[in-house]
Each structure stands twice: as C-alpha cells, then as structure tokens.
Amino acid sequence: TTLQLRQDIELMHGMDDMPLIFDPLTGSYHRISRSAEALLAYFDGSRSTDDLVTLLSHGDASRADQVRQQVSAFVTVLDSSGLLVGSELPDSSRRDRRLQTSRLMPRVVVSRSLPRLLEPVARLLRPLPLAALGTIIGLAALTGFGFGVWMLARHGGTASPFAARDGLVSAAPVVAAALILQLLMILIHECAHAVVAQVLRVPVRGLGFALLLYFLPVAYVDRTDAYRLRSRGDRLAIALAGIVSDGLLCGATGVVADTTSGLVQQVCVTLLGFQLLSLLFNINPLLPTDGYTAIEIALRLVDLRGRSFALLRHAVLRRPLPSHLQRVTGGARAGYLAYGVFAVAYIVLALTMFLLGMYHSFTTVAQAVRAR
C-alpha cells in the first residue's frame, strides 16, 4: 500500500517554529519532529513502507530493521489519527459539537460568534504599537492588583458585611451582588483572551463553560489556533490577557471601595476578596491555568509540572526516573526541581491563606453575634 497524506491536511511551522500537522476535519494540531517533517515529503502516494525503508537505509541491511521499526511506528500514528489516504476518517462533526468531553474538562460551548463581534475592535487595535501598549497595560495591571490588596487590608475589617450586628442576614445580599459582579468579570477575563487572539489573527473557536477535574466550574475560550503563532511574545500576550484584565478591574474596584461608603463599599470590599482569590487560582502551578500556560510558553517547555514532580520524587523518595528524564542536564534539572519546590510552597501558602480567611470570617461573625 502506498503512503499519502490526505489532500486537505495542512503542514506548517507554528509555535517556536515547530513543525505541525493541522487536520481541518477535527481542528486538531499534531506536533511532529523535524525528522518526521522531512520524512513526510515522501508521503506522495508513490512509495510504500518497504520503498521508504529501502530508500532510507541506503541498502544497508544492518540498518534496515531499525529503519523499518521507526517508519512503521510513524505510519501507525498517522493512520490511527486518520491523516493518511485510506485511513479511517475522524469524526468531522466533533469540533462543532456543543458538548465536548476530555480527560480533565468536559466543556459546553455557549457561543462561536466572538470572532465576528470582536473583529471591529481588533481592526482598530492592530495599527497601534502593540508591544508598548501591552507593557503599559501590564504595569497598570500589576499596580491594580497591588492597590486592591492595599484596599482590602485597609477596609476589610470596617467594611466587611459580616461585621454588621445582624451578621449573615445583612451579608447575604452583599455577597450575592459581589458574586454577580465577579461572574461578569470572569466573562470580561475570557473576552480579553479573545480580543488579543483576534488582533493576532488567530480567532478563538468558542466561548463556553467547563468542569475542571469534573468538579470546579470555569469559563473558557477555545484558543487552540494560537499554536499557529511562532512568536512566544504573541502567545504570552494571549495567555496573560485575562490576568491583565483582572488586574485593571481589581484596581478599579479598589478605587470605588476607597471613595464610597455603606453598601457600595461593602460590595466592593467583598468583590476584592473574590478577585484576589481568582488571581491565586489563575497562577496555580498545579492546574492548566493561565499562569501555568504562560510559564510553559516563556520557557519553551512541555509538561513542566509532570517533569518537575517526577524529578522531585526522584530526589526526595528515590523513585526511578522515566527514560525521557534520565538525560536531563544539570541546569535543566535544577530548574525543574526549583519549580517543583515552588509548586509545593504555593500549595502550603494557598492553604494557609484559605484557613486564615475562614478563621477571620468565623471570628468576625462570632463577634457580631456576641455584640447583639
């Protein structure tokens, strides 16, 4: 049987100039090595596996078996993915389904109209000096988070809705209002990813909701086509756009909390707490969050979390290393271990802050009840 890629398959160089195969039927990208990319030049329908083995082994019988194993394995992967002429075609309706399941996050697509809605905005932004604008907005976002922390520390005690004499009764509408505003800001967070992707001409495929680990509800935009971007800076901008929008909104919330009083101030202070918890979630080094994605992009790494914890278990528990980590250099090993230690420290810090927050809330409510 001769070997040939399907005519609709697209070969390209994407992220960090990495060779990619794009399947338009499923919308999936397949990363391949540069040697595999060179091999695909022979998949033109004129050669069989035996022909390729003969060609690549240069008539050397001692190499033929090894070459056959490598070529056969590659052909098997392509065939099982439905990328070859004569392979069983993948389900072409999969990318258009509203409900999409995966190992970690079942998803429901709510809208696929964002590219059409955001293109007028993107068209206005593209002529601007985007690098300088991104730097300024990023610094403003950092300032916003810092100001939000300061305002929460300054007004958290006096403006907490739980500090009222009727405690939980008066807190309920305040918390409800803050939750509604937080949900709106989550939508803005996801739209920020979509705007940057639209500006960079890799529109998001859809906006929806997912259950992270089948438990935690989160909003998301499908930015799979960011794989097409070769520039790390462009992909970083898409990954960090949501956190940056959160920082700007956190700063604005802090300003309102500092310049108002009464119910509005209570809602803003409560909202600041939600915003900063959202920040902790979005920089969680253990989940596929925006912060984790940004770190992988910046360092040009894949499966940073898995590799770090494998090396950490090896260093602490003397667990055997997987074969792909046995040749990791000293500098890279130190970096992976540092990330693993950082992840463990993050867990301890986040858990401590959560317990302290719960303790503060319970003691505030108890004091209000005793004062009645």
N, C-alpha and C positions, 0 to 999 in steps of 0.2 A: 504494500500500500504506500502510495506517495504521500508526502507530507506537505501541507499547505495551510497557512493561516487563513481564517475567514476573511473575505474581502472587506467587511465593514470594520475590522479590527484596526485600531489606531496605535501606532508606535510613536513614542515621543520621549523627550527628556523633560523631566519635571523637577521636583524638589531637589535642591543641591545638585542639579544636573544628573539626577538618577534616571536610568532608562525605565520606562513604564510601558505597560500594555493596557490600553483602555478598551473595555468591552461596552459598546453602546447599548447592548441589549439589557444588561444588568446595571450599567452605570458604575461598574467596579473598575478599580485600578489594580494592576498586578505589578509589583516591583520585581525586576529581574537584574541579574548581574551583567556587567559589560561583556563578559564572555558569552553569556546566553544571548545578548543582543546581537553579537556578531554571528552566532550560530543561526539566528532567525533569518539571516539573509539567504540561507539555503533552503528555507521552507517555502519554495516557489511552485510546488506541485510537480517538480521534475525528478525528485530524488526520494528514495525510501530510506528507512533506518539503516539498512545494510549499505546503501550507497554512501550515506553520511559517515558511517564507521570506516569504510574503505578510504574515503577522502581524508578524514581527519587523522587516521592512524598512519597515513603515508606508506601503506604497505607493510608496516612493521607489525608482525604477528604478535609480538610480545606486548604491544600496546593496545591491540585490537579489543581484547576482553575488557580492559579498563575503560576505553572509549565507549564501547557498547553499553556498559552499565550507566555511564554518565548520560549518554544520549537517550537511552531508553527511559531513564528516570525523568528527564526533562520532557520527553514526548508524553509520558504518562500524566504529568502535571498539566500540560497544555490540554490534553484530551479530556481529563476529568473536569477541567474548568470550562469545557465547551468552546475552546478557542480555535480548534482545527476544523478544516473542511471534513465532514463526515462524522465529527463528534456529536454526541447528543447535545442539542442546543439547550442553553439555560432558559429558565422561565422568563420570557421577555416582559411579563406583567409585574414582576417582583418590585421594580423600582417605583411603580405607580400605585402600589397598594397603600391605603391609608394606615393600616396596622402592619407594623414591621417588627419582627421578633429577632432577638440576638441573645448571645450568651449572657450578657450583663445588663442590657437595657432594652426591654420591649418599648416600642415607640408608636405614637399615634400622630400622624401628620394632620395638622389643622388647616394649613394654607400653603399653597405653592405660588401665591401671587406676589410675594415680596419683590422679586426682581422687577416686575412691571411697575410696582408702586414706588420703588426706590430709585429707579433709573433717572428721573428728573433731578433728584438731589445729587446723585453721583455725577451727572453731567456738569453740574455747577462746581463740584469739588475738584474734578480731575485737573483743570488748568492751574490750580493753586500749588504753591511749593509744599508738597505733602510731607516731606521729611521734617522741615522746620515746624510746620503746623502740628505734626504728631508729637514732636519734642515738647512744644509749648503746652499742648493739651495734656501730655503725660505728666509733666511737672505740676500742672494745675490739679490733676487728679491726686497725686501724692499729697499735695497741700490740703486738698479736700478731706482725704482720709485723716490726716493729722489733726485738722481743725475739728472733724467730727469726734475724734477720741477726746480732745480737749473739752468740747462742749458736753459730751456725755459725762465726763468726770466732774465738770463744773455744775451741771444742772441735774445730774442723775438722782441725787438724793432729794432735793427740794421739789423737783417736777415729776417724780415718779408717780404714776397713777395709783400704785399700791400703797403710797404713804398716806392716802386720804383716810378719814376716820371710818368710812364705810368700806374700806379695803377693796375686796374683789368685786363688789357691786359696782362701784364707780370705775374700776379698772376695765371692766368688760368692754364698754363702747370705745374706750381709748385704744385698747389692744386690737379690737376689730378694725377700727379705722386705720391703724398703723399697718395691719396685715394687708388690707386692701391696697394701700399705697405701696407696700413692699412688692405685692404681686404686679402692680403696674410698673415698678422699677425693674423687675425681672424681665418683663416684656421689652422695656427700653434697652436693657442689657443685651438681650438676644438680637434686637434690631440694630444695635451698634456693630455687632459682628457682621450682620448682613450688609450694612451700609459700606463698611470698609471692603468687604468682598466684592460688592457691586462696583465700587470705584476701581478696584484692581481687575475688573472684567472676569471674575470667576463667581458668578451669582450663586447664592445659596439655593439649594433644591427645595427647601421647605421649612416651615416653622411648625413646631409641634411640642408635645409633652412626652416625657419618658419616665419610666420607673427604674431608677438607678439601683442595681442589685435586686430588682424586683420588689423594692420597698420604698425608696425615697423618691417622691415626685419632683421632677425638674423640668424646666423648659429648655428647648434646644433649637438651634437652626442647623440644618444639614449643610456643612461647608466642605463636603468631600472633594469638590473640584479645586480646592486650594492646593491639592497635590500637583496641579499643573504649574504652579508658581515656582520658578527656580530660585528666586531670591529669598534668603532667610528673613531679611527685613520685612518683606511683604507678608510672609506667613506669620511672623511675630505680630505684625500690626493687626491681622485678623484675630489671632488668638487672644491678644490683650485688649481688644477694643471694648469688650464687655466690662472688664475690671476698670478700665479707664472711665467709662461712663458711670460706673458705680461711684468712683471717687469724686467726680464732679457733682453727682447728686447728693453724696454724703456731705460735701462742703455746703451745698445749698440748704440742705436740711439743718445743718449746724447753724447757719446764719439765721434761719427762721426761728430755731429754738432759742437763740440768744437775743432776739429782738421782739419776742412775743411773750405772752403770759397766759395763764389759765389753761383751757382745754387744748388750744392750738399748741402751746409749748409742751404739754404732756404727750400729745400725739407725736410731736417731732422727736422728743427725747426717746420715746419708745421705739420709734422708727430708726433712730440712730443705732439702738441696740441690735435691731434686726439687720441693718446694713452692715454692721461690723461683724456679726455672725456670718453673714453671707460672704464677706471678704475672707474670713477664716476657711469657709468651705471652698471658695474658689482658688485658694492657694494650697489646698490639701495635697501633700505629696504622695498620698496613697491611693487617690482616685483619679480617673481620667478627666480632671478639671482643666480650666483654662490655664492656671498657673503651671500645672504639670506639663501640659502640652507645650507651653512657651519654653520651659526648661529643655525639653527634648529637642525642640526646634533650634534653640540657641546653641546647644552643644552637639547638634547633629547626631543624636543618639536614638536608638530604638530599644524599647523595653528597659528604660533606665531603672524603673522600680524593681522589676524582676531580677535584673542583673545585680543591683545593689544588695538586695536582701539575700541572694544566693551567696555572694561573697561575704556578707556579714555573718551568715550562718556558718560558712566555712571557717571564718576567723574565730568565732566565739565557740561554736559547737563542734568544730572539726568535721562538718558534713562534707562529703565528696563534692567537688565542683563538676558541673556539666562540662562536656567536652569543649563547647564553644567558648568557655571562660578560662580554660586552662592555659591559654597563651596570652592572656591579658597582661599588658606591660605594667611595670611598677607604678608609673604616673597615673594611668587609667584606673588601676586597681585602687589607688589611694582616693581618687575622685569618686569612684563608686562607693567605697566604704564611707567617705565623708557624707555622701548623700543619704546612705542608709542610717547613719547616726543622726543626721538632721531630721529624717522622717520619724525616727523613734522619739527624738526630743520634741518634735511637733505634736505627736500624739500625747505625750505627757503634759505639755503646756496647754493644749486644747482641752484635755480632760480636766486639768486643774482649774482653768478659767470657767469651764462649764459648772463645775461643782461649787466654785466660789460664787458664781452668779446665782445658782439655785439657793445657796445659803443666804445670800444677801436678800433675795426676793422673799424667802420664807421669814427671815427675821424682820423685814420691813412690814410684812403683813401681820406678823405676831405683835409687833409694837403698836400697829394701828388698832388691832383688836383690843389689846390691853388698855389703850387710851380711851376707849368708848365708855 
